[in-house]
Amino acid sequence: MNSTLRWATVLGTAAIILAVPLPAGITPESWRLFAIFAATIAGSIVRPVPAGAVVFLGVTTLALTGTLTPAKALGGYSEPLVWLVLCAFFMSRGVLKTGLGRRIAYRFIRAIGSSSLGLAYALVGTDTLLASFLPSNSARAGGVVFPVARSLAEAYDSQPGPTARRLGAYLLFTVYQCDVIACATFLTGQVSNVLAAKFAHDTAHVDLSYTTWLLGASVPALLALLVVPRLLFAIYPPDITSTPDAARMANDELQRMGPMSRSERVMLVVFGIVAITWMTTPFHHLDYTVVAMGGVSALFLAGVLTWDDITSERGAWDVFLWYGGLVRMAGAIGESGLTTRFAQATAGMTTGWTWGAALAVLVLVYFFAHYGFASITAHITAMFTPFLVVLLAAGAPPLIAVLFLAYFSNLGAALTHFGTTTSPIYFGAGYVTQRDWWRLGLIVALTTITIFTVVGLGWWKVLGWW
C-alpha cells in the first residue's frame, strides 16, 4: 500500500463517520471526537507516517477543531501510567547497555542448552524474566534474545532457505510465540498492558495491579510456556535435536564477558528492588510510577545511565508521544457516552444468553479480530472498552471479563507475522514462510486460548474471583 492510499484510508475513515447523520443523544463535538479517534486508529494500523506522528497529528486536530481544549487534548501526558512506561524504557536501556540481558541469556543456555528444546526454553526463560519489568518486547525479545538465537542457529549452519529447518526456524518461531505469552504474563509484559489496566479501572472499576495481573496469569501462562515449545517441537521439529556445543559456546561468551561489572551489579540490584516493590504494592502503597522513577533515578545517580542515554532513547520518547495521546483520546471517548451507546446498540445480540455464553463468543470475536491489527496497542485502544462494556451488560463478572480481554489482547499477536512490534524482526529473519507462520500461529493460538480458558477459569475459581 503506497503512501497516498494510506492517507486516503485515514482521511476516508474520518469522512465516512462525519457523513453519517448524528445519532440521537450524541453531541457534534463527541461525534467529531469519534471520527478523529477512528482516523487515528486507522493511521496506527496502515501507518502513512510512524505511529507517534499519527497520534501527534490526531491530538493536534482535537485542539485545532475545538473538539477538546488544548489542556484536555494534552492531558494524557500527565497520566502517571504514561510516565511509568517511559521510565521502564529507560531501565530497558540500562539492561542493554550493561550487557546484563546477554549475560542472563548465556547463563540460561549454559544450564539447559544441550538440546534444541533446551535452547528454546533457555531463550524463552530469558525473555520471560526480562518481561517482569521491561515493557518493550522489541527491546528484550528483539534487542537481547533475537541476536543470541540467530547466532546459535548460524553456529549450527542453519541459514534462511534450504537449511532453515536445521535449527533456526524452530528456535526463532518458538521464541516469538512464547514472547507473546510473556507479554500476557506481566503488567509490564508490553507497553499497552497498562493502557488495558487503565481502561479496566475507568470502565469496570477493576484495579488490575501488577500483582493481580501476575497472579491471574501465573498458572495458565506457566503451563502455556511449558507446552508451546514442546508442541512446536512435535509439529515443526528442527533437524538438529542435540546441541552440546551450545552450552560450550555460552560458557565461552561468559568467559569473554568476564566477571559482572559494577554497572551490571547495580542494574541487577535495581531490577530486583523495583520488581519486588511492584509486587508488594498492597503493603506499602507506593505508586508504580514513583517506584519506576526511583529506579531510573538510582541508575542515573550510580552512573549506569547518563543524561545523554535518557534524552537519546528515541524509542521511549516515541512511545511517550503516542501513548499519552491515545490515553487522552480513549478517555475522552469514554466520557462522551459513545461506549455506553455502543453497548446499548450491541447488547441485543446476547440478550437472553447466560453470561458464560456471551463471554465465550465475545472474547473469541475479540481475539480473532487481531487478524486485522498490526499492533496490540491499536487493538486494545479500539476494542477493549466497547467489548468490556458489552460483557458487563451481559452480566459477566467484571474481573473475569477484564482478565480475558487483557490476556487475549496479547495472545492474539500469535496469529500473524505482523501482530506486534517483534513480529517483523523474527519473520524478517527469513527462516519461516508466511504460510507456516499463519498455520502454526493459529495452532498455537488455539492452544493458548484453551489453556487460558480451561486452566485460567479453574485457577481464578480457586482464587475466589468468580
C-alpha angles and dihedrals in degrees: 000000000000125000095260092055091047092054090045088056092052096045092039091056091056093042094052092051093047090050091059113095112259110267116239113270095018119112121226089245092054092049091048088049089054092050092051091045093050091047090050091052090048088051091050088056102043094030108205083176129009116298093250091055092048092055092043089055090048093052090047091051091052090057097039093052093046090241088130130009114253090252092053094042090055095039094103091071090066093056111116092221090060089055090046090060092046092052092046089056089054089053088050087057088056093053092051095042096050094044091235092131093055091046091053091049094050092047090054091048093048090052102045107004101105092108134037090249089050090050090053091051091047093054092042090050091053093050093046093049091051091047089066089080110000112084095188107091088181089058097047103030094030103032102034111021103032097061090049093048092047093049091050091052092049091047087062091048093254111147133163109283128028095002097043093103093055090085114308099076094052095042098048096041092048093049091050094049092048091047086062088055091047088053088057095045100066136038083231093047092108137352102264097050089090087053089057089049091053093049089049091053095044096044106030101017088238115149102217096188126178090261096046092048092049095043092051094047098038102089100037092040094050090050091047091050089053095044104043099061090048092045092053090044087058100044101028104026124179118238089233112061101164119063108172091153092061093071090049091048090051091049091050090051091050089049090053091049090053125198119344110282123231090255092053092050092050090047091051093049093048090047091052094047094047094047094047092046091051091050093050099046093122088065102047102019095219109158115250091234093053090052091051092048089050090052093051091046090052091051090049095048091046091053095244089117124032125205088251088058090055098045094043095051093111095176092056095050091044090055090045091057098048096034095052091048094050092047090056095044094049091047091051091050089055092048091051094064093240094121090051090052089049090054092049091049096048102034089085092075090066099036110138094014123123113251089247093058092045091048093050095051098040097047090049090051088048092048098050092043084079087082084079098049131079092191136049087214093056090048093051094043094050102039114015099083098040092049092045091052091051092048091051090049089053089057100254114156105262097231094048092049091049094048094051093049093044096049095039090051087068101034091055089069087076091076103072144027090245101044098117141357095281094052096083090048095055098033091043090060085078100228098114125049119229090244092055092043093055094040095048092037090059091050091050091045092053089049095052091043089056094046096047092045101045101029094030095054090046092050093047089050089054088051090052094241094135 
